Amino acid sequence: MPRTVRWSRRQKPGTTSAARPLPLGGRERSSGIRQELVAQVRQAIHAGDYDTPAKLELALERMLDQVDGD
């Protein structure tokens, strides 16, 4: 039986966090989010350097492990 995807009120199909800027209010700055690291990862994603064959293989293995566990 196919699984139903449930979207939160904030997350809608076709949107990503990259499409929406993160708010930089006081709470977000002190929440433990490492803004410099986030900026580096976003830059790597934009340049096409973030996803690698090794990362894809690991993600697929994890997904298959979850499917086998159901």
PyMOL Python script that loads the backbone (N, CA, C, O; Angstrom):
from pymol import cmd

cmd.read_pdbstr("""\
ATOM      1  N   MET A   1       0.841  -1.179   0.000  1.00  0.00           N
ATOM      2  CA  MET A   1       0.000   0.000   0.000  1.00  0.00           C
ATOM      3  C   MET A   1       0.890   1.247   0.000  1.00  0.00           C
ATOM      4  O   MET A   1       1.803   1.334   0.821  1.00  0.00           O
ATOM      5  N   PRO A   2       0.656   2.209  -0.888  1.00  0.00           N
ATOM      6  CA  PRO A   2       1.500   3.400  -0.944  1.00  0.00           C
ATOM      7  C   PRO A   2       1.358   4.248   0.315  1.00  0.00           C
ATOM      8  O   PRO A   2       0.293   4.333   0.926  1.00  0.00           O
ATOM      9  N   ARG A   3       2.457   4.861   0.667  1.00  0.00           N
ATOM     10  CA  ARG A   3       2.443   5.740   1.837  1.00  0.00           C
ATOM     11  C   ARG A   3       1.929   7.119   1.455  1.00  0.00           C
ATOM     12  O   ARG A   3       2.124   7.579   0.330  1.00  0.00           O
ATOM     13  N   THR A   4       1.280   7.762   2.391  1.00  0.00           N
ATOM     14  CA  THR A   4       0.780   9.111   2.183  1.00  0.00           C
ATOM     15  C   THR A   4       1.819  10.092   2.688  1.00  0.00           C
ATOM     16  O   THR A   4       2.320   9.960   3.804  1.00  0.00           O
ATOM     17  N   VAL A   5       2.140  11.080   1.861  1.00  0.00           N
ATOM     18  CA  VAL A   5       3.081  12.124   2.267  1.00  0.00           C
ATOM     19  C   VAL A   5       2.285  13.223   2.934  1.00  0.00           C
ATOM     20  O   VAL A   5       1.316  13.731   2.368  1.00  0.00           O
ATOM     21  N   ARG A   6       2.690  13.588   4.127  1.00  0.00           N
ATOM     22  CA  ARG A   6       2.016  14.670   4.846  1.00  0.00           C
ATOM     23  C   ARG A   6       2.947  15.867   4.904  1.00  0.00           C
ATOM     24  O   ARG A   6       4.111  15.748   5.287  1.00  0.00           O
ATOM     25  N   TRP A   7       2.431  17.005   4.526  1.00  0.00           N
ATOM     26  CA  TRP A   7       3.210  18.235   4.530  1.00  0.00           C
ATOM     27  C   TRP A   7       2.785  19.084   5.724  1.00  0.00           C
ATOM     28  O   TRP A   7       1.604  19.170   6.058  1.00  0.00           O
ATOM     29  N   SER A   8       3.755  19.694   6.345  1.00  0.00           N
ATOM     30  CA  SER A   8       3.436  20.593   7.446  1.00  0.00           C
ATOM     31  C   SER A   8       2.827  21.863   6.871  1.00  0.00           C
ATOM     32  O   SER A   8       2.824  22.064   5.657  1.00  0.00           O
ATOM     33  N   ARG A   9       2.319  22.704   7.733  1.00  0.00           N
ATOM     34  CA  ARG A   9       1.735  23.960   7.266  1.00  0.00           C
ATOM     35  C   ARG A   9       2.783  24.830   6.588  1.00  0.00           C
ATOM     36  O   ARG A   9       2.479  25.565   5.648  1.00  0.00           O
ATOM     37  N   ARG A  10       4.021  24.742   7.073  1.00  0.00           N
ATOM     38  CA  ARG A  10       5.089  25.557   6.496  1.00  0.00           C
ATOM     39  C   ARG A  10       5.664  24.943   5.231  1.00  0.00           C
ATOM     40  O   ARG A  10       6.094  25.675   4.339  1.00  0.00           O
ATOM     41  N   GLN A  11       5.683  23.639   5.130  1.00  0.00           N
ATOM     42  CA  GLN A  11       6.301  22.968   4.004  1.00  0.00           C
ATOM     43  C   GLN A  11       5.242  22.527   3.004  1.00  0.00           C
ATOM     44  O   GLN A  11       4.314  21.797   3.352  1.00  0.00           O
ATOM     45  N   LYS A  12       5.380  22.959   1.797  1.00  0.00           N
ATOM     46  CA  LYS A  12       4.444  22.596   0.736  1.00  0.00           C
ATOM     47  C   LYS A  12       5.224  21.886  -0.363  1.00  0.00           C
ATOM     48  O   LYS A  12       6.424  22.116  -0.509  1.00  0.00           O
ATOM     49  N   PRO A  13       4.568  21.033  -1.133  1.00  0.00           N
ATOM     50  CA  PRO A  13       5.249  20.373  -2.241  1.00  0.00           C
ATOM     51  C   PRO A  13       5.878  21.390  -3.177  1.00  0.00           C
ATOM     52  O   PRO A  13       5.279  22.421  -3.484  1.00  0.00           O
ATOM     53  N   GLY A  14       7.083  21.095  -3.626  1.00  0.00           N
ATOM     54  CA  GLY A  14       7.756  21.972  -4.569  1.00  0.00           C
ATOM     55  C   GLY A  14       8.539  23.093  -3.921  1.00  0.00           C
ATOM     56  O   GLY A  14       9.151  23.893  -4.629  1.00  0.00           O
ATOM     57  N   THR A  15       8.541  23.182  -2.596  1.00  0.00           N
ATOM     58  CA  THR A  15       9.328  24.212  -1.934  1.00  0.00           C
ATOM     59  C   THR A  15      10.465  23.561  -1.181  1.00  0.00           C
ATOM     60  O   THR A  15      10.349  22.426  -0.716  1.00  0.00           O
ATOM     61  N   THR A  16      11.552  24.274  -1.064  1.00  0.00           N
ATOM     62  CA  THR A  16      12.695  23.792  -0.298  1.00  0.00           C
ATOM     63  C   THR A  16      13.187  24.908   0.598  1.00  0.00           C
ATOM     64  O   THR A  16      12.834  26.074   0.417  1.00  0.00           O
ATOM     65  N   SER A  17      13.999  24.539   1.559  1.00  0.00           N
ATOM     66  CA  SER A  17      14.545  25.580   2.422  1.00  0.00           C
ATOM     67  C   SER A  17      15.460  26.507   1.634  1.00  0.00           C
ATOM     68  O   SER A  17      15.634  27.668   2.005  1.00  0.00           O
ATOM     69  N   ALA A  18      16.055  26.000   0.538  1.00  0.00           N
ATOM     70  CA  ALA A  18      16.909  26.850  -0.281  1.00  0.00           C
ATOM     71  C   ALA A  18      16.102  27.925  -0.995  1.00  0.00           C
ATOM     72  O   ALA A  18      16.628  28.984  -1.337  1.00  0.00           O
ATOM     73  N   ALA A  19      14.811  27.644  -1.218  1.00  0.00           N
ATOM     74  CA  ALA A  19      13.958  28.604  -1.907  1.00  0.00           C
ATOM     75  C   ALA A  19      13.499  29.726  -0.992  1.00  0.00           C
ATOM     76  O   ALA A  19      13.086  30.790  -1.453  1.00  0.00           O
ATOM     77  N   ARG A  20      13.575  29.476   0.313  1.00  0.00           N
ATOM     78  CA  ARG A  20      13.139  30.476   1.279  1.00  0.00           C
ATOM     79  C   ARG A  20      14.328  30.908   2.126  1.00  0.00           C
ATOM     80  O   ARG A  20      15.020  30.052   2.677  1.00  0.00           O
ATOM     81  N   PRO A  21      14.588  32.202   2.248  1.00  0.00           N
ATOM     82  CA  PRO A  21      15.696  32.630   3.099  1.00  0.00           C
ATOM     83  C   PRO A  21      15.394  32.359   4.568  1.00  0.00           C
ATOM     84  O   PRO A  21      14.250  32.453   5.013  1.00  0.00           O
ATOM     85  N   LEU A  22      16.432  32.025   5.300  1.00  0.00           N
ATOM     86  CA  LEU A  22      16.264  31.821   6.733  1.00  0.00           C
ATOM     87  C   LEU A  22      16.129  33.154   7.438  1.00  0.00           C
ATOM     88  O   LEU A  22      16.853  34.094   7.112  1.00  0.00           O
ATOM     89  N   PRO A  23      15.217  33.262   8.401  1.00  0.00           N
ATOM     90  CA  PRO A  23      15.140  34.496   9.177  1.00  0.00           C
ATOM     91  C   PRO A  23      16.380  34.630  10.049  1.00  0.00           C
ATOM     92  O   PRO A  23      16.891  33.632  10.558  1.00  0.00           O
ATOM     93  N   LEU A  24      16.859  35.833  10.222  1.00  0.00           N
ATOM     94  CA  LEU A  24      18.061  36.047  11.019  1.00  0.00           C
ATOM     95  C   LEU A  24      17.759  36.865  12.266  1.00  0.00           C
ATOM     96  O   LEU A  24      18.548  37.726  12.657  1.00  0.00           O
ATOM     97  N   GLY A  25      16.622  36.599  12.886  1.00  0.00           N
ATOM     98  CA  GLY A  25      16.263  37.285  14.116  1.00  0.00           C
ATOM     99  C   GLY A  25      17.124  36.814  15.274  1.00  0.00           C
ATOM    100  O   GLY A  25      17.944  35.911  15.105  1.00  0.00           O
ATOM    101  N   GLY A  26      16.956  37.402  16.430  1.00  0.00           N
ATOM    102  CA  GLY A  26      17.770  37.081  17.596  1.00  0.00           C
ATOM    103  C   GLY A  26      17.712  35.623  18.000  1.00  0.00           C
ATOM    104  O   GLY A  26      18.746  35.045  18.337  1.00  0.00           O
ATOM    105  N   ARG A  27      16.540  35.007  17.978  1.00  0.00           N
ATOM    106  CA  ARG A  27      16.401  33.619  18.417  1.00  0.00           C
ATOM    107  C   ARG A  27      17.179  32.679  17.493  1.00  0.00           C
ATOM    108  O   ARG A  27      17.823  31.744  17.969  1.00  0.00           O
ATOM    109  N   GLU A  28      17.125  32.917  16.163  1.00  0.00           N
ATOM    110  CA  GLU A  28      17.819  32.062  15.215  1.00  0.00           C
ATOM    111  C   GLU A  28      19.331  32.163  15.389  1.00  0.00           C
ATOM    112  O   GLU A  28      20.041  31.172  15.223  1.00  0.00           O
ATOM    113  N   ARG A  29      19.823  33.341  15.718  1.00  0.00           N
ATOM    114  CA  ARG A  29      21.270  33.514  15.893  1.00  0.00           C
ATOM    115  C   ARG A  29      21.770  32.752  17.105  1.00  0.00           C
ATOM    116  O   ARG A  29      22.907  32.281  17.097  1.00  0.00           O
ATOM    117  N   SER A  30      20.971  32.616  18.136  1.00  0.00           N
ATOM    118  CA  SER A  30      21.421  31.958  19.352  1.00  0.00           C
ATOM    119  C   SER A  30      20.939  30.518  19.458  1.00  0.00           C
ATOM    120  O   SER A  30      21.092  29.897  20.510  1.00  0.00           O
ATOM    121  N   SER A  31      20.360  29.974  18.394  1.00  0.00           N
ATOM    122  CA  SER A  31      19.778  28.643  18.454  1.00  0.00           C
ATOM    123  C   SER A  31      20.789  27.531  18.240  1.00  0.00           C
ATOM    124  O   SER A  31      20.410  26.361  18.269  1.00  0.00           O
ATOM    125  N   GLY A  32      22.041  27.842  18.029  1.00  0.00           N
ATOM    126  CA  GLY A  32      23.037  26.815  17.794  1.00  0.00           C
ATOM    127  C   GLY A  32      23.250  26.535  16.316  1.00  0.00           C
ATOM    128  O   GLY A  32      24.078  25.692  15.972  1.00  0.00           O
ATOM    129  N   ILE A  33      22.535  27.210  15.438  1.00  0.00           N
ATOM    130  CA  ILE A  33      22.745  27.033  14.007  1.00  0.00           C
ATOM    131  C   ILE A  33      24.048  27.724  13.637  1.00  0.00           C
ATOM    132  O   ILE A  33      24.253  28.906  13.912  1.00  0.00           O
ATOM    133  N   ARG A  34      24.913  26.955  13.013  1.00  0.00           N
ATOM    134  CA  ARG A  34      26.202  27.520  12.607  1.00  0.00           C
ATOM    135  C   ARG A  34      26.039  28.140  11.224  1.00  0.00           C
ATOM    136  O   ARG A  34      26.160  27.467  10.200  1.00  0.00           O
ATOM    137  N   GLN A  35      25.762  29.434  11.223  1.00  0.00           N
ATOM    138  CA  GLN A  35      25.434  30.146   9.992  1.00  0.00           C
ATOM    139  C   GLN A  35      26.552  30.049   8.952  1.00  0.00           C
ATOM    140  O   GLN A  35      26.275  29.956   7.756  1.00  0.00           O
ATOM    141  N   GLU A  36      27.799  30.068   9.390  1.00  0.00           N
ATOM    142  CA  GLU A  36      28.910  29.979   8.445  1.00  0.00           C
ATOM    143  C   GLU A  36      28.901  28.626   7.724  1.00  0.00           C
ATOM    144  O   GLU A  36      29.116  28.557   6.514  1.00  0.00           O
ATOM    145  N   LEU A  37      28.653  27.559   8.477  1.00  0.00           N
ATOM    146  CA  LEU A  37      28.587  26.222   7.880  1.00  0.00           C
ATOM    147  C   LEU A  37      27.397  26.113   6.928  1.00  0.00           C
ATOM    148  O   LEU A  37      27.513  25.540   5.844  1.00  0.00           O
ATOM    149  N   VAL A  38      26.263  26.660   7.333  1.00  0.00           N
ATOM    150  CA  VAL A  38      25.074  26.653   6.473  1.00  0.00           C
ATOM    151  C   VAL A  38      25.384  27.375   5.166  1.00  0.00           C
ATOM    152  O   VAL A  38      25.015  26.898   4.094  1.00  0.00           O
ATOM    153  N   ALA A  39      26.052  28.509   5.244  1.00  0.00           N
ATOM    154  CA  ALA A  39      26.398  29.271   4.038  1.00  0.00           C
ATOM    155  C   ALA A  39      27.346  28.472   3.143  1.00  0.00           C
ATOM    156  O   ALA A  39      27.204  28.489   1.921  1.00  0.00           O
ATOM    157  N   GLN A  40      28.309  27.776   3.742  1.00  0.00           N
ATOM    158  CA  GLN A  40      29.248  26.964   2.956  1.00  0.00           C
ATOM    159  C   GLN A  40      28.529  25.813   2.253  1.00  0.00           C
ATOM    160  O   GLN A  40      28.794  25.534   1.084  1.00  0.00           O
ATOM    161  N   VAL A  41      27.632  25.153   2.958  1.00  0.00           N
ATOM    162  CA  VAL A  41      26.896  24.039   2.364  1.00  0.00           C
ATOM    163  C   VAL A  41      25.990  24.547   1.248  1.00  0.00           C
ATOM    164  O   VAL A  41      25.918  23.932   0.184  1.00  0.00           O
ATOM    165  N   ARG A  42      25.309  25.643   1.474  1.00  0.00           N
ATOM    166  CA  ARG A  42      24.445  26.213   0.423  1.00  0.00           C
ATOM    167  C   ARG A  42      25.261  26.575  -0.813  1.00  0.00           C
ATOM    168  O   ARG A  42      24.821  26.348  -1.940  1.00  0.00           O
ATOM    169  N   GLN A  43      26.446  27.137  -0.602  1.00  0.00           N
ATOM    170  CA  GLN A  43      27.304  27.505  -1.726  1.00  0.00           C
ATOM    171  C   GLN A  43      27.737  26.249  -2.495  1.00  0.00           C
ATOM    172  O   GLN A  43      27.752  26.251  -3.725  1.00  0.00           O
ATOM    173  N   ALA A  44      28.085  25.187  -1.778  1.00  0.00           N
ATOM    174  CA  ALA A  44      28.483  23.934  -2.430  1.00  0.00           C
ATOM    175  C   ALA A  44      27.321  23.330  -3.210  1.00  0.00           C
ATOM    176  O   ALA A  44      27.509  22.820  -4.315  1.00  0.00           O
ATOM    177  N   ILE A  45      26.115  23.388  -2.636  1.00  0.00           N
ATOM    178  CA  ILE A  45      24.936  22.879  -3.346  1.00  0.00           C
ATOM    179  C   ILE A  45      24.711  23.681  -4.622  1.00  0.00           C
ATOM    180  O   ILE A  45      24.474  23.112  -5.687  1.00  0.00           O
ATOM    181  N   HIS A  46      24.787  24.994  -4.509  1.00  0.00           N
ATOM    182  CA  HIS A  46      24.574  25.859  -5.671  1.00  0.00           C
ATOM    183  C   HIS A  46      25.610  25.590  -6.756  1.00  0.00           C
ATOM    184  O   HIS A  46      25.285  25.627  -7.943  1.00  0.00           O
ATOM    185  N   ALA A  47      26.860  25.319  -6.361  1.00  0.00           N
ATOM    186  CA  ALA A  47      27.938  25.066  -7.322  1.00  0.00           C
ATOM    187  C   ALA A  47      27.891  23.650  -7.883  1.00  0.00           C
ATOM    188  O   ALA A  47      28.604  23.327  -8.833  1.00  0.00           O
ATOM    189  N   GLY A  48      27.044  22.803  -7.287  1.00  0.00           N
ATOM    190  CA  GLY A  48      26.951  21.427  -7.751  1.00  0.00           C
ATOM    191  C   GLY A  48      28.015  20.519  -7.166  1.00  0.00           C
ATOM    192  O   GLY A  48      28.229  19.414  -7.665  1.00  0.00           O
ATOM    193  N   ASP A  49      28.689  20.973  -6.108  1.00  0.00           N
ATOM    194  CA  ASP A  49      29.778  20.213  -5.501  1.00  0.00           C
ATOM    195  C   ASP A  49      29.364  19.451  -4.254  1.00  0.00           C
ATOM    196  O   ASP A  49      30.174  18.700  -3.711  1.00  0.00           O
ATOM    197  N   TYR A  50      28.147  19.612  -3.784  1.00  0.00           N
ATOM    198  CA  TYR A  50      27.746  19.009  -2.508  1.00  0.00           C
ATOM    199  C   TYR A  50      27.385  17.539  -2.654  1.00  0.00           C
ATOM    200  O   TYR A  50      27.850  16.702  -1.880  1.00  0.00           O
ATOM    201  N   ASP A  51      26.569  17.227  -3.632  1.00  0.00           N
ATOM    202  CA  ASP A  51      26.168  15.838  -3.836  1.00  0.00           C
ATOM    203  C   ASP A  51      27.276  15.085  -4.555  1.00  0.00           C
ATOM    204  O   ASP A  51      27.759  15.522  -5.599  1.00  0.00           O
ATOM    205  N   THR A  52      27.670  13.965  -3.997  1.00  0.00           N
ATOM    206  CA  THR A  52      28.704  13.132  -4.594  1.00  0.00           C
ATOM    207  C   THR A  52      28.147  11.728  -4.784  1.00  0.00           C
ATOM    208  O   THR A  52      27.156  11.366  -4.150  1.00  0.00           O
ATOM    209  N   PRO A  53      28.766  10.939  -5.641  1.00  0.00           N
ATOM    210  CA  PRO A  53      28.312   9.551  -5.805  1.00  0.00           C
ATOM    211  C   PRO A  53      28.334   8.778  -4.480  1.00  0.00           C
ATOM    212  O   PRO A  53      27.455   7.952  -4.234  1.00  0.00           O
ATOM    213  N   ALA A  54      29.314   9.036  -3.642  1.00  0.00           N
ATOM    214  CA  ALA A  54      29.393   8.343  -2.347  1.00  0.00           C
ATOM    215  C   ALA A  54      28.216   8.717  -1.450  1.00  0.00           C
ATOM    216  O   ALA A  54      27.649   7.853  -0.781  1.00  0.00           O
ATOM    217  N   LYS A  55      27.848   9.988  -1.431  1.00  0.00           N
ATOM    218  CA  LYS A  55      26.701  10.426  -0.621  1.00  0.00           C
ATOM    219  C   LYS A  55      25.407   9.829  -1.151  1.00  0.00           C
ATOM    220  O   LYS A  55      24.551   9.415  -0.370  1.00  0.00           O
ATOM    221  N   LEU A  56      25.255   9.781  -2.470  1.00  0.00           N
ATOM    222  CA  LEU A  56      24.064   9.198  -3.072  1.00  0.00           C
ATOM    223  C   LEU A  56      23.973   7.710  -2.726  1.00  0.00           C
ATOM    224  O   LEU A  56      22.902   7.216  -2.373  1.00  0.00           O
ATOM    225  N   GLU A  57      25.094   7.003  -2.827  1.00  0.00           N
ATOM    226  CA  GLU A  57      25.097   5.578  -2.501  1.00  0.00           C
ATOM    227  C   GLU A  57      24.717   5.341  -1.036  1.00  0.00           C
ATOM    228  O   GLU A  57      23.934   4.439  -0.737  1.00  0.00           O
ATOM    229  N   LEU A  58      25.263   6.142  -0.135  1.00  0.00           N
ATOM    230  CA  LEU A  58      24.932   6.014   1.281  1.00  0.00           C
ATOM    231  C   LEU A  58      23.449   6.283   1.525  1.00  0.00           C
ATOM    232  O   LEU A  58      22.801   5.560   2.282  1.00  0.00           O
ATOM    233  N   ALA A  59      22.914   7.319   0.886  1.00  0.00           N
ATOM    234  CA  ALA A  59      21.497   7.641   1.050  1.00  0.00           C
ATOM    235  C   ALA A  59      20.617   6.513   0.527  1.00  0.00           C
ATOM    236  O   ALA A  59      19.616   6.163   1.153  1.00  0.00           O
ATOM    237  N   LEU A  60      20.984   5.946  -0.611  1.00  0.00           N
ATOM    238  CA  LEU A  60      20.203   4.837  -1.169  1.00  0.00           C
ATOM    239  C   LEU A  60      20.266   3.610  -0.262  1.00  0.00           C
ATOM    240  O   LEU A  60      19.259   2.928  -0.073  1.00  0.00           O
ATOM    241  N   GLU A  61      21.449   3.324   0.303  1.00  0.00           N
ATOM    242  CA  GLU A  61      21.580   2.196   1.225  1.00  0.00           C
ATOM    243  C   GLU A  61      20.683   2.388   2.447  1.00  0.00           C
ATOM    244  O   GLU A  61      20.005   1.457   2.881  1.00  0.00           O
ATOM    245  N   ARG A  62      20.686   3.594   2.993  1.00  0.00           N
ATOM    246  CA  ARG A  62      19.854   3.882   4.166  1.00  0.00           C
ATOM    247  C   ARG A  62      18.369   3.759   3.835  1.00  0.00           C
ATOM    248  O   ARG A  62      17.586   3.240   4.631  1.00  0.00           O
ATOM    249  N   MET A  63      17.992   4.241   2.654  1.00  0.00           N
ATOM    250  CA  MET A  63      16.599   4.153   2.244  1.00  0.00           C
ATOM    251  C   MET A  63      16.183   2.689   2.086  1.00  0.00           C
ATOM    252  O   MET A  63      15.110   2.292   2.541  1.00  0.00           O
ATOM    253  N   LEU A  64      17.032   1.893   1.444  1.00  0.00           N
ATOM    254  CA  LEU A  64      16.724   0.476   1.269  1.00  0.00           C
ATOM    255  C   LEU A  64      16.661  -0.250   2.608  1.00  0.00           C
ATOM    256  O   LEU A  64      15.833  -1.144   2.786  1.00  0.00           O
ATOM    257  N   ASP A  65      17.523   0.122   3.550  1.00  0.00           N
ATOM    258  CA  ASP A  65      17.464  -0.464   4.888  1.00  0.00           C
ATOM    259  C   ASP A  65      16.127  -0.176   5.548  1.00  0.00           C
ATOM    260  O   ASP A  65      15.557  -1.052   6.200  1.00  0.00           O
ATOM    261  N   GLN A  66      15.615   1.048   5.386  1.00  0.00           N
ATOM    262  CA  GLN A  66      14.331   1.419   5.968  1.00  0.00           C
ATOM    263  C   GLN A  66      13.187   0.663   5.294  1.00  0.00           C
ATOM    264  O   GLN A  66      12.257   0.215   5.965  1.00  0.00           O
ATOM    265  N   VAL A  67      13.255   0.522   3.986  1.00  0.00           N
ATOM    266  CA  VAL A  67      12.216  -0.182   3.252  1.00  0.00           C
ATOM    267  C   VAL A  67      12.215  -1.659   3.662  1.00  0.00           C
ATOM    268  O   VAL A  67      11.153  -2.248   3.867  1.00  0.00           O
ATOM    269  N   ASP A  68      13.395  -2.248   3.780  1.00  0.00           N
ATOM    270  CA  ASP A  68      13.485  -3.655   4.196  1.00  0.00           C
ATOM    271  C   ASP A  68      12.980  -3.852   5.611  1.00  0.00           C
ATOM    272  O   ASP A  68      12.495  -4.933   5.945  1.00  0.00           O
ATOM    273  N   GLY A  69      13.082  -2.838   6.444  1.00  0.00           N
ATOM    274  CA  GLY A  69      12.648  -2.926   7.832  1.00  0.00           C
ATOM    275  C   GLY A  69      11.141  -2.822   7.994  1.00  0.00           C
ATOM    276  O   GLY A  69      10.614  -3.174   9.049  1.00  0.00           O
ATOM    277  N   ASP A  70      10.435  -2.347   6.977  1.00  0.00           N
ATOM    278  CA  ASP A  70       8.965  -2.197   7.080  1.00  0.00           C
ATOM    279  C   ASP A  70       8.240  -3.484   6.967  1.00  0.00           C
ATOM    280  O   ASP A  70       7.011  -3.508   7.035  1.00  0.00           O
TER     281      ASP A  70
END
""", "prot")
cmd.dss("prot")
cmd.show_as("cartoon", "prot")
cmd.util.cbc("prot")
cmd.orient("prot")
